[in-house]
């Protein structure tokens, strides 16, 4: 193996990117490389990048500039395809550059770099859900159901990196779910750029996938990742029926991006505000407590004060459980990057206003959960030593200050709340599988 056998892997970005990072770690570990947790111990540093936002790009480029000159560096992910290899080389002369969805090819790159060579391939794309995997969390399994999208949003550069929709076969995904569950995974994340359009490139759809996953044996819960409104509308009734099943978290992430139909058209988003509200209304009519996450971009170049007021109106009306507020940043090669930008102070002010409303909404939403009792899955450690975070069937994070076992189901009561989480006490710990299933089916 030579001297360069210790690898430090740093992941940025979305759940898809993190799943691909876990696969790279798994591939390298299976080939005899040692994955270390301290960058200083590594011979080779792999930086798995994200290119969605300018601040993230800046953070990554700064990180590259600070890596010790005694380290060999490989850059992977979306950023190289968005800003180009030359821009990365301006910041740091790296030994390897690959695109997203690297998969098995990371072994070739590391081997080449380890031997003193260079390796560049922006179109690697050898990722598979069946590759060895070293998960960041031993109880959460991240599954990538597709690459790319069918949209052409005016502000988005990710499509330059990920391309058009390419769905993984249902058999591969189901096999990956089975493998992870057999290894003790309790929580499965289904991730992609847009889960709603899964399978449309191969005569299938997201419903067929969910039906197959629902039939997998074992006690585990599934979080369905982000789904854009236009694709969700096509299968809304069947998506609602799927979410009612005890296998799936009652959680949905539907990005709105703007409450102004004018701005949505200029963003080249293929839906209206009314479509979004229809989706939310029908979901809540059938699953009243469903957790809703959405995204808003503030300061899009054509967003007027009136447009922003329309966004505020929708968010006040809908009251999402989670709201991701992003300031607009021009991304290379996108149509929106050619538009005159709004003043920075205007964008910042709008971001503050929307974030304040979001905080008020979360306070109101979480307050309503105080007194709730039910089953929750302990899926991670809390930030305070000795604390744990459990998720109920509505994917609400419940912080527990009592001892709990990761990967176990507990029966809890919500005793208080904060804007971003609930506080709970454990009434019964370590529920057996039959108890957990029964309580989940009753929820």
N, C-alpha and C positions, 0 to 999 in steps of 0.2 A: 504493500500500500504506500510505502514511502513515508516521508516526513509529514506531508500535508493531510493528515487524517482526522483532524479535529475541526468540526464545523459548527459555526454559530449562525442560526437562521433567524432573521428578523422580519416579521410579517406586518404589513400595513394594509388598511382597507377593509373591504366588505367581507361577508361570510364566504363568498366564492373564493376570494383571494386567500383567505385563511385556510380553507379546505385544501386548496392547491399547495399551500405551504406545508400543511400537515402531510400531504402525499409526498412532497419532496423529502421531508424529514424521514418518512417511512422508507422510501426507496433507498436513501443513503445509508440508513441504519441497517437495512437488510443486506447491503453490499459491504458492510464491515466498517463504515465510517462511524466516528464517535460524535454525537450531537451534544454540544456543551451549552450550559446556561450562562456562561460568562464570556463575553466577547474577548476579553483579554487572554483567555486560554486557547482561543481558536487559531488555526492556521489559515482557514478560509472563512470569510464572512459572506453569507448570501443575504441580500436585501431584496425581499419580495415586495414590489412597489405598487402603489395606487396612483391613478392620475385623474381622479374625479375633480378635485378642487385645487386651486392654486396654493392655498396655505399648506395642504398636505404635500404638494410637490416641493414647496420651499423647505418644509421640515425634512423631507427625504434627502434632498440635495445637500442640506446642511449636515445631515447625519453622515452622508458619504464623505464629506470633506473632513470629518473628524475621526474617521476610522484610521487606526494606526498604520503607518507606512510599511510596517513589517507584515501586514496582513495582505493576503490575496483576496480580491473582492469580485463577486459575481452578482450582477443586477438582473432581476427577473420581474415579471409582472407587466402591468399596463403602461407604466410611465415611459419605457424606452420607445414604444410604438407611437406615443403621443408627442413626445418632445424630441425624439431622435437620439441616436447613439452619440453623435458629436456633442450635443448639449451635456450629456452625462460625462463625457470625457473631459469637457472643459472644467468640470468640478473636481473630478478625480479620475486618474488613469486606472481603469478597472481591467481585470483579466478576462471577464466573461460577461456577455449581455445576451439575455434571452427574453422572449415575450411572455405573455400570460399562458396559463394552462400547460406548464412545462412537463410535468409528469416524469416518465422514465428517462427522458433526455437529460435530466439534471445530473445523472450519474456520468454520462459522457462528458458533460461540461466540467464537472468537478475533477474527473480523472485527468482531463486534458490540462486544466489549470494546475492541478497538483504536480504534474510532470513538467511544469514551466512554460506551457503553451498558452494560447488564447483561444477562446471559443465564443463565436457570435452567431446567433440564429434567432431572429425575431419571430419566426413562424414555426416554432417548435410544436406546440399544441398536442403533445402526446399524453395529456392527462386522462386518467380513467379512474372511476370510483372503486375499481377492483384492485388498485395498487396498494401496497403496504401503506399503513397510515400510522403516524405518531400524533395522536390528538393532544391539543392543549389542555383539554378537560377529559378525564377518563370516562365521564358519564354523558358527554354530549358528542354526538356524531354528526359531522357536517357532510351532506350529500349534495353534489352539484348535479342538477337535473338537466341543465342546458347551458350552452355558451351563446353569447350574442343576443340580438333582439331584432324586431321587425320595424322599429321606429327610426326616425331621423330628426330627433329633437335638435332645435337650433343651437342649443347651448352645450350639448353633450359631446365630449371627445372619447368617451369610453367605447363608443361604437367603432371608432377607428382602430382600437386595440383588440376588441372582441369580435368584431365582424357581425355577419348576419346570423340568424338563428340556426343553431345546430343542437338538436336534442339528443340526449343519451337514450339508449334503448331502455324500455321498461324493465326487461329482464336484468340488465346490468344494475339498474338502480335498486330493484327489489333484492337482488343478490347482495348488494352492498349493505342494504338495511339489515338483512338477515345476519350477515357476518358480524356487523357491529353489535346487534342485539345479543348474539351468542357470546360476545366478548364482554357483556355487562353494560353496554350503553343503555341508558334509560330515556334519553331525549334525542330525537332526530330532528335536524334542521334541513329542510328542503330549500335549496338556494339556487339562484340564477339572476340574470339581469331582469327577467320578467317571468315569474312563474305562471302567469295566466295564459301565456301563449305556448306553454310546453307542448311539444308534439305536433304543432301545426305544420312543421316542415316534413313530417313523415306520416301523415294521415292518422295521427293520434291526438290526444288532448290531456289536459291536467286531470280531468275526472277519471279517466281510465287508469292513470298512474295512482291516484289516491285510492281507488278501489282495490288495486293490487297490493298497495302498502297496508291497507286496512286489514287484509287477510293474513298478513305475516303473524306468526305465532310469537308470543312473548308479552311481557308487561313493559310497555314503553309508550311515550307520548311523542307526537309529531308537531313541530312548528312549521307552518307553511309560510315561506318568505314572501317578499314583495311581489305584488301583482298590480299591473297598471290598469286603470279604469276600463279602457275600451275592451281589453281582453276579458276582464272580469265580467263585464256585462253580458258577453256572449254565453257564459255558462253560470250566470249568477244563481239561478234556482238550484242547480246541481251542486255548486260550491257550498251554498248554505246547507244543503242536506248532508254533504260530506262533513262540514264543520260541526254538525250536531252529533256525529259519532264520537264515542268516548275515547277513541284513539287520538283525536286531534285537539290541540289547544284551541280554545275559542278566542282566537286572536287573528287579526288581519291587518296587513300593511298595504294601504292604498295611497299612493302619492297624489296629492292634488296639484302642487307646485304653484298655482295661483288661483285666487277666487274671482278673477276677471276673465270672462270668455274672450275678450279682445287679446289679452296677454297670452292666454292658452293657444289661440290661433297663431300668434306671432312666435310662440315657442315651438310651433308645429306639433302640438300635442293633440292626438286624435280623439278628443272627448270634450264635453262641456261641463261646466260647474253643476248643471242640473243632473248630468249622468252620475257624477260623484255623489251628490246628495241622494239620488235614487238608490244607489248601491248601499249607502250607509243606512238609509231608512228601512230598506228591506231586510238587511242583516239584523238590525236592532229589533225589528218587528218579530223576527223568528228566534233570535238569540239576544234577549234584552241586555245582558251584562257583557256582551262581547267586547273585547279590548280592541280599540282602533288606533292604529299608528298612521300618521301621514307626514308628508314633507311639503315645505313651502320654500320657494326661492324668492327672497326679497331683493329689490333693486334691479330687476331685469331692465335693460336699457330703455324699453318703451313703457315701463310701468309708471303711470301718472299717479298723482295723489288720489284721484278717484278710483283708479284700479286697486290701489293698496287698501282703500277703505272697503272695497268689495271683498277683498281677502279677509280683512278683519271681521266683516259681517259673517262670512261663512264659518270662520273658526269659532266665533262666539256662538253661532247657531249649532254647529256640529259637536263642539267640545270634545276633540279627540283625547284619548288617554295619553298618547305620546305624540309630541310634535317636534319634528326636526326642522329647525330654522337655519337656512343657509343663505349667506350673502352671495349675490351673483358675482362670479369672477369669469372673465373671458378666457376660454380655453383654446389652445392653438388649432387653427384650421376650421373652427366652427363658424357658421354664419353670424351668430350673435357676437362673436369677437370683433366683427367689423363695424358694429354699431357704436355710436357715441355713448360713453358711460355716464351714468348719473353721478352727481357729486358724492364723494365718499361719506360726507356728513349726513346726507339724505339717506343713503343706504344703511348706515349705522343706526340712525334714529329709528328707521322702520324696523330694523332687527330688534332693537330694544323694546319697542312698543309691542311687537308680536310675541316676543319672549315673555313679556310681563303678562299678557293675556293668557298665554299657554300655562304659565305658573298658576294663575288664578283657576284655570280650568282643571289642572291636575289636583289642586287643593280640594276643589269641590268634588271631583270624581273619587279621589281616594278617601275623603271623609265618609262617603256613602258606604265604604267597605268595612268600617269599624263595627265590630260585633259579629262579622261573618265567621262561620265555622265550616271547615271542610278539609279535604285531603290536599296535600301539596307535596311536590317532589323537591327534595333537597339537592340542588344541582351545582352549587358553588360555595366557596368560602366567602365570608363578608370581609370588608376592609378593616373592620375592628377585630383584633385578635380574639379568637374564640367564638366569633359570630358566624352564622351561616345564612345563605339566601335560598329560600324555597319558592317554587312557582306553583300557584294553583292552576286549575284547568283553564282559567282565563288569562294565563301567563302573567299574572300580577306578581311582582317581586315582593316577597314577605321576608323581612329580616328577623332572624331568630337569634336571641342572645343566649339561649340554652344549648347544651351539647346536642349535636345531631350527627347522623352518619350520612356522608355524601352518597348519593345514589339511592337513598331510602325514601319511602313515602311516610309522611307524618300527618297526624290529624291536628290542626291548629285552630286557634281563635285569633282574629285580628283585634288588637287592643288599642292601637293608635295608628297615626299615619304621618307621613311627610310628603312633600310634593312629588318625590321620585320613587317612593316605596311605601309599603305598609310595614307596621311592626306587629309581630305575632308572638304568641306563646304556644308552646307545644303541649297539647292535651294528651296525645298518645304518640309514641315514637315507634319506629320500625314496624309499620303495618305489614302484614304478610300480603302476598300478591293477590289472593282472593279478596281480602278486605279492601285493598286499594282499588281493584277492578270494580267491585260492587259500589264503592263510594263514588268513583268516577262516572259510572253509568247513571247514578242518581243525580249527579250535579246538573 
